[in-house]
Every structure is written in structure tokens, then in C-alpha cells.
């Protein structure tokens, strides 16, 4: 076992509850295939340092802790296939422990934070802690409204509470931010939404700095196209476009590039 894998094993052994269902915490090859690409890179950091380096540059210091999020996702996936309520309870408890860890130890502006909150809300809903789940999903959407699965899960919780109108309002808001998402379109119809689908949210239009009306007028008597009297004329410098940084590996869907297993 490499040092990095030993470190991961030690961390999870300390954090995870002891239960037969958790005896093998390392994702199997089939389980790993259902997780985001950065999970493979983290768990195989010793064997493939180049892949880990790409994601470390992308996530910064947060990559140090990302295996806890991967473990949380894997435990949620495992819980879905469990028939025993006792095993499911322990496995979801392990997922919550790891989601809590990643929220505590990663930076507040970490770009995966809204997704972590969403999956924490999903785990809470599977534990039937509906009020807490709603709170986490609302926080997730507030941070990033382009998360279709958060809206669908939230709408399902409202419908479970017999609040069908609020469920429809939630899906309507989701469609405005994610207009082409099939799962939201389907739920909108099921909840009684009327066609056409809600109009998408229009992106804010940035002020055009070339619009003469938005430019500061030149002082009286000065031609804005010419230098002020006594000032030497200077040539307009040539600006070389910046080179785009190397993009991180693309995974998932166009709407959610960091979550391979989420629906569209």
C-alpha cells in the first residue's frame, strides 16, 4: 500500500462508524467508475501522480481533502442498493460524516461546495430528516442555481409534505435556470405546469465600455481623440491576448461537469 493510500485509509478508519457494511471502504472498480474523475486521481495519487497533479492545480489545497467527498458520494451510492435498514442507516451516517468533514476543512469559496451541500441534502432525505434536507438543498441552490438535481429533490420533499404548489414553484425556478433539463421538464409536467415551459433567466448585460453615452466626456476645449496640449503623442500599445490556462479534465454533463453520476 502506498503512503497516500495508507493516509486515506487511516483518515477514514478514524472518521467512519464501524459496521459490516463499511468493512470495505475503498471503492471497488465498478464503484469508482460511478464517481467523478478526481476521485480516481486522489485514490491513485501514488500510482499516477500526474493525474493527481492536474486536479491539485485545479482545486488547490482542497484536493488534499477531496477523498472524503468521494467517500461520501460512494456511501450514498451504496446505500441506495441496500435492503437492510440497519446497514443503510450506518452507511448514510458514514456519508454524512464525510460530507461534514469536507465542508469543515475546505475553503469557503471551493467551487464544489454547492454540490457537497446538495448531496448532503440528498443523504438527509434518504435518512427521512426532511426539514434538514430542505435547508441544505436551499443553501445549495442559493450558492449555485444551476443544479437540476437539487431542485428535483427539493420538489419531491415538498410534494411529500403535500405542498404541491411549492413543489411546482421549485421546479419552475429550476427550469428558469436550467431550461433544457429533461428531469425538470418531466417533473414540471407531472406537477401540473402549463406549457410553454417557464422563460429562462436572462443573464445580466454588462455595460459596454465602447458606448459613447457611457464614456466620461472630455474637458471643454479638448479633443478626446488627441492628446492634451503639450502632452506627447503615444502609439497605442499592442495587447497580446492572454493564453488560456489548461482546462481541467471534462467529465459529467454540460450542466454539471464535476458530477459524472448525476442526471442531466
C-alpha positions as CSV (number, residue, x, y, z in Angstrom):
1,X,0.0,0.0,0.0
2,X,1.4,3.4,-1.0
3,X,1.8,6.1,1.7
4,X,-1.0,8.2,0.2
5,X,-3.4,5.3,0.2
6,X,-2.3,4.5,3.8
7,X,-3.0,8.1,4.8
8,X,-6.5,7.9,3.2
9,X,-7.2,4.6,4.9
10,X,-6.2,6.0,8.3
11,X,-8.4,9.1,7.9
12,X,-11.4,7.1,7.0
13,X,-10.8,4.5,9.7
14,X,-10.9,7.3,12.3
15,X,-14.0,9.0,10.9
16,X,-16.2,6.2,9.8
17,X,-18.6,4.2,12.0
18,X,-17.7,0.5,12.5
19,X,-20.3,-1.7,10.7
20,X,-20.2,-4.7,8.5
21,X,-21.5,-2.7,5.6
22,X,-18.4,-0.4,5.9
23,X,-15.8,-3.1,6.2
24,X,-14.5,-2.3,2.7
25,X,-14.5,1.5,2.4
26,X,-12.3,1.6,-0.7
27,X,-14.4,2.0,-3.8
28,X,-14.4,-1.1,-6.0
29,X,-13.5,-0.6,-9.7
30,X,-17.2,-0.6,-10.5
31,X,-17.9,1.9,-7.8
32,X,-15.0,4.1,-8.8
33,X,-16.4,4.3,-12.4
34,X,-19.5,5.9,-11.0
35,X,-17.5,8.6,-9.2
36,X,-16.1,11.8,-10.6
37,X,-12.6,11.6,-12.3
38,X,-10.9,13.5,-9.4
39,X,-11.8,10.6,-7.1
40,X,-9.7,8.1,-9.2
41,X,-6.9,10.7,-9.3
42,X,-7.0,11.1,-5.5
43,X,-7.3,7.4,-4.6
44,X,-4.5,6.5,-7.1
45,X,-2.3,9.5,-6.3
46,X,0.7,7.4,-5.5
47,X,0.4,5.3,-8.6
48,X,-0.5,8.1,-11.0
49,X,1.0,11.4,-9.7
50,X,0.5,13.2,-13.0
51,X,-3.3,12.8,-12.9
52,X,-3.3,14.0,-9.3
53,X,-1.2,17.0,-10.2
54,X,-3.8,18.1,-12.7
55,X,-6.6,18.1,-10.2
56,X,-4.4,19.5,-7.4
57,X,-3.7,22.5,-9.7
58,X,-7.4,22.8,-10.4
59,X,-8.6,22.5,-6.8
60,X,-5.6,23.9,-4.9
61,X,-5.4,22.9,-1.2
62,X,-8.9,21.5,-1.3
63,X,-7.6,18.5,-3.3
64,X,-5.9,17.4,0.0
65,X,-9.3,16.6,1.5
66,X,-11.3,15.6,-1.6
67,X,-11.2,11.8,-0.8
68,X,-13.7,12.5,2.0
69,X,-16.2,13.9,-0.5
70,X,-15.6,10.9,-2.8
71,X,-16.1,8.5,0.1
72,X,-19.4,10.3,1.0
73,X,-20.6,10.0,-2.6
74,X,-19.7,6.3,-2.7
75,X,-21.6,5.6,0.6
76,X,-24.7,7.3,-0.7
77,X,-24.5,5.2,-3.9
78,X,-24.0,2.0,-1.7
79,X,-27.0,2.9,0.5
80,X,-29.3,3.1,-2.5
81,X,-28.8,-0.6,-3.2
82,X,-29.2,-1.8,0.4
83,X,-32.2,-3.8,1.6
84,X,-31.3,-3.7,5.3
85,X,-32.4,-0.5,7.0
86,X,-29.7,-1.0,9.6
87,X,-27.0,-1.2,7.0
88,X,-28.5,1.7,5.1
89,X,-28.6,3.8,8.3
90,X,-24.9,3.2,9.1
91,X,-23.8,3.8,5.5
92,X,-25.7,7.1,5.2
93,X,-24.2,8.1,8.6
94,X,-20.8,7.5,7.1
95,X,-21.7,9.6,4.1
96,X,-22.8,12.5,6.4
97,X,-19.5,12.2,8.4
98,X,-17.5,12.7,5.2
99,X,-19.7,15.5,3.9
100,X,-19.4,17.3,7.2
101,X,-15.6,16.9,7.0
102,X,-15.3,18.3,3.5
103,X,-17.4,21.3,4.4
104,X,-15.4,22.0,7.5
105,X,-11.9,21.7,6.0
106,X,-12.2,23.0,2.5
107,X,-12.1,26.7,1.6
108,X,-15.4,28.6,1.8
109,X,-15.2,29.5,-1.9
110,X,-14.4,26.0,-3.1
111,X,-16.4,25.5,-6.3
112,X,-17.7,22.1,-5.3
113,X,-19.3,23.4,-2.1
114,X,-22.8,23.8,-3.6
115,X,-22.6,20.2,-4.9
116,X,-21.5,18.9,-1.4
117,X,-24.4,20.7,0.2
118,X,-26.8,19.2,-2.4
119,X,-25.5,15.7,-1.8
120,X,-25.7,16.2,2.0
121,X,-29.3,17.2,1.5
122,X,-29.9,14.1,-0.5
123,X,-28.4,11.9,2.2
124,X,-30.6,13.6,4.8
125,X,-33.7,13.0,2.7
126,X,-32.7,9.3,2.5
127,X,-32.5,9.4,6.3
128,X,-36.0,10.9,6.4
129,X,-34.7,14.0,8.0
130,X,-36.7,16.1,5.6
131,X,-36.6,19.5,7.4
132,X,-32.8,19.4,7.5
133,X,-32.6,18.2,3.9
134,X,-34.7,21.1,2.7
135,X,-32.4,23.5,4.5
136,X,-29.3,22.1,2.8
137,X,-30.8,22.0,-0.6
138,X,-31.9,25.6,-0.3
139,X,-28.4,26.6,0.7
140,X,-27.0,24.7,-2.2
141,X,-29.3,26.4,-4.8
142,X,-28.6,29.8,-3.3
143,X,-24.9,29.2,-3.9
144,X,-25.4,27.8,-7.4
145,X,-28.8,27.8,-9.1
146,X,-27.6,25.6,-11.9
147,X,-28.1,22.3,-10.1
148,X,-31.1,20.5,-11.5
149,X,-30.9,17.6,-9.1
150,X,-31.2,19.9,-6.1
151,X,-34.5,21.3,-7.5
152,X,-35.9,17.9,-8.2
153,X,-35.0,16.5,-4.8
154,X,-36.4,19.7,-3.1
155,X,-39.6,19.5,-5.1
156,X,-40.0,15.8,-4.1
157,X,-39.7,16.7,-0.5
158,X,-42.3,19.5,-0.8
159,X,-44.7,17.0,-2.5
160,X,-44.1,14.5,0.2
161,X,-45.3,17.3,2.6
162,X,-48.5,17.6,0.5
163,X,-47.3,21.0,-0.7
164,X,-47.8,20.5,-4.4
165,X,-47.9,24.2,-5.2
166,X,-44.5,24.8,-3.6
167,X,-43.1,21.8,-5.4
168,X,-44.2,23.3,-8.7
169,X,-42.8,26.7,-7.8
170,X,-39.4,24.9,-7.1
171,X,-39.4,23.1,-10.4
172,X,-40.4,26.3,-12.2
173,X,-37.5,28.1,-10.7
174,X,-35.2,25.2,-11.6
175,X,-36.3,25.4,-15.2
176,X,-35.7,29.1,-15.4
177,X,-32.0,28.4,-14.5
178,X,-31.7,25.1,-16.3
179,X,-34.2,25.3,-19.2
180,X,-33.1,22.2,-21.2
181,X,-33.0,19.7,-18.3
182,X,-35.3,16.8,-19.1
183,X,-35.8,15.7,-15.5
184,X,-37.1,19.2,-14.6
185,X,-39.3,19.4,-17.7
186,X,-40.8,16.0,-16.7
187,X,-41.4,17.0,-13.1
188,X,-42.9,20.3,-14.3
189,X,-45.5,18.4,-16.4
190,X,-46.2,15.9,-13.6
191,X,-46.9,18.7,-11.2
192,X,-49.4,20.4,-13.5
193,X,-47.2,23.0,-15.0
194,X,-48.6,24.6,-18.2
195,X,-46.7,24.8,-21.5
196,X,-44.7,26.5,-22.7
197,X,-42.0,26.0,-20.2
198,X,-41.0,29.0,-18.0
199,X,-38.9,31.6,-19.7
200,X,-35.2,31.2,-18.9
201,X,-33.5,33.7,-16.6
202,X,-31.8,36.4,-18.8
203,X,-28.1,36.9,-18.0
204,X,-27.2,40.4,-16.8
205,X,-25.9,42.6,-19.6
206,X,-22.6,44.2,-18.8
207,X,-22.1,47.9,-19.5
208,X,-20.5,48.4,-22.9
209,X,-17.4,50.5,-22.4
210,X,-17.4,51.4,-26.1
211,X,-20.8,53.1,-25.9
212,X,-20.2,56.9,-26.2
213,X,-23.0,57.6,-23.8
214,X,-21.3,55.7,-21.1
215,X,-17.9,57.3,-21.5
216,X,-16.7,60.2,-19.4
217,X,-16.8,63.4,-21.5
218,X,-13.5,65.1,-22.3
219,X,-12.9,68.5,-20.6
220,X,-14.2,71.5,-22.6
221,X,-11.9,72.5,-25.5
222,X,-10.1,69.2,-25.5
223,X,-10.5,66.8,-28.4
224,X,-10.8,63.4,-26.9
225,X,-9.2,61.8,-29.9
226,X,-6.0,63.9,-29.5
227,X,-3.6,64.3,-26.5
228,X,-3.9,67.4,-24.4
229,X,-1.8,70.4,-25.4
230,X,1.9,69.8,-24.5
231,X,1.4,66.1,-23.9
232,X,3.4,63.9,-26.3
233,X,1.5,61.6,-28.6
234,X,2.0,58.0,-27.9
235,X,1.3,55.0,-30.0
236,X,-1.5,52.6,-29.0
237,X,0.2,49.6,-27.4
238,X,-0.4,46.2,-28.9
239,X,-2.1,43.9,-26.5
240,X,-1.2,40.2,-26.7
241,X,-4.2,38.0,-25.7
242,X,-3.6,36.0,-22.6
243,X,-3.1,32.3,-23.1
244,X,-5.9,30.3,-21.6
245,X,-4.8,28.1,-18.8
246,X,-5.0,24.3,-19.3
247,X,-8.6,23.2,-18.6
248,X,-9.3,20.5,-16.1
249,X,-10.5,17.2,-17.4
250,X,-14.0,17.4,-18.6
251,X,-16.5,15.0,-17.1
252,X,-20.2,14.7,-16.4
253,X,-22.8,16.7,-18.3
254,X,-22.7,20.2,-19.7
255,X,-24.9,21.4,-16.8
256,X,-22.8,19.7,-14.1
257,X,-19.2,19.0,-15.3
258,X,-18.0,17.8,-12.0
259,X,-20.6,15.1,-11.2
260,X,-20.4,12.2,-13.5
261,X,-23.3,10.2,-12.0
262,X,-25.8,13.0,-11.7
263,X,-28.8,13.2,-14.1
264,X,-28.9,16.0,-16.7
